[in-house]
Amino acid sequence: MLPSSSPKIGIACVYLPRFAVEVERQRRPDIAARLVLIGESTVLDCSLGAETSGVRRGMRMSEAIGLCPRAVVLPPDLPHYRRRFHQVLDFLDGYSPQVEPEDLGTAYLPLDGLPEDSPTHMAGLISDLHRRLGFMAAVGVAGGKFTARVAATTTRSGLAKVVPPGEEAAFLAPLPVDHLPAGESMRWRLRLLGLETMGDIARLPLGAFQQQFGPEGKRCWELAQGIDREPLVPRVKEETVVRRLQLPAPAVTLDAILMAL
């Protein structure tokens, strides 16, 4: 349990690894033990076994099939994936009315007003989500969205990782720069300069780094330091408004209905 004198930890990231694959396996139990590739010209999602074989999201499907010739290849069903993800978001509403969805399988929620024992509370969330919807989540808890997401995506499914306040930079330091929201050009230049971890970036002076990489570099430098001021933006739930019209007698013509409006 975190000591009661600890500064408040603000945001939890709920991460459902390989979300599209897990959705497909729920409706097709026959592929539960098979390698799975989802996509058309490129890979949208893939199973853990396919990842181990070298498949990556965004890879050309022909290349992915070459790496996993025995994999089941499925076309993406994005409307179904979105419906299932909305079910997850509705479930999370029970923990906080302010839930922000990111990409499919990732969402944030504030911890304001929730019990201070974050690991125990998040373990209950993980267990309840699995019991009710069949998804096994990993949860990251930190003061900002970026560190919370990195914590969630680097821990095992079924576990919660808490990054205490003030320890963000130390937690992020050994992790690769691939976690940063940098474009391909910046990533290529970082590799060219031998900057492979977030700690490599955090140790550099901001001025020199920003001069090389501009506003994108400043943002990445701050994130590598654990500085993240991006606010949580809760989803806006659409409300269905139903209006009923009471007619004095059964209306059988369009004219009668229009006159009543």
Secondary structure, DSSP 8 states (H G I E B T S, - for coil): ---TTS----EEEEE-TTHHHHHHHHH-GGGTTS-EEEESSBEEEE-HHHHHTT--TTSBHHHHHHH-TT-EEE---HHHHHHHHHHHHHHHHTT-S--EE-STTEEEEE-TTS-S-HHHHHHHHHHHHHHHH----EEEEESSHHHHHHHHHTS-TT-EEE--TT-HHHHHTTSBGGGS---HHHHHHHHHTT--BHHHHHTS-HHHHHHHHHHHHHHHHHHHTT---------------------SS---SHHHHHHH-
